[in-house]
Amino acid sequence: MSQKGNKKARPARRAFLIGINHAINEINYMTGHIAEQVITCRRRFNK
């Protein structure tokens, strides 16, 4: 019983962690993109 439970839990946990990693990567990409836009806007504003 315990082995079957572990086999079922591992793929779900792995998929869950992969989903979290994807979300973190997307958030980092979006924040980086926003930061680039802010920097370019500041450069234009300073000129």
N, C-alpha and C positions, 0 to 999 in steps of 0.2 A: 504493500500500500504506500509506504513512504517513498519508495523509488519511483512509482508512477506519479506521485504528487510532485516530486522534484523535477521529473522530466517535463511535466506540464508547466511548472512554474518558470523554469529556466528560459524557454523561448519567449514567454510573455515578458519576463523581466528584461531580457536582452532587447526586445522590440521597444519596450518602454524607454530604456536608456538611449537607444538609437534615436527615438523620437525627441527626447530631451536634447540630445546633441544637435539634431537638425534645427530645433527651435533656437538654441543658443547661437548656432552659426548664422541663422537668418537674422536674429536680433543684432549680432555683431556686424553683419553686412549692412543692415539698415542704418545703425548708428554711425558706422563709418561713412556711409553715403551721405547722411545728413550733415555730418561734421565737414565733409568736403564741400558741400553746398554752402554751409555757413562761412567757411574760410574764403571761398570765392566771392561770396556776397560782401564780406568785410573788405577784401582787396579792392573790389569795385567801388565800395563806399569810400575807402580811404583815398582813392584816386579822385 
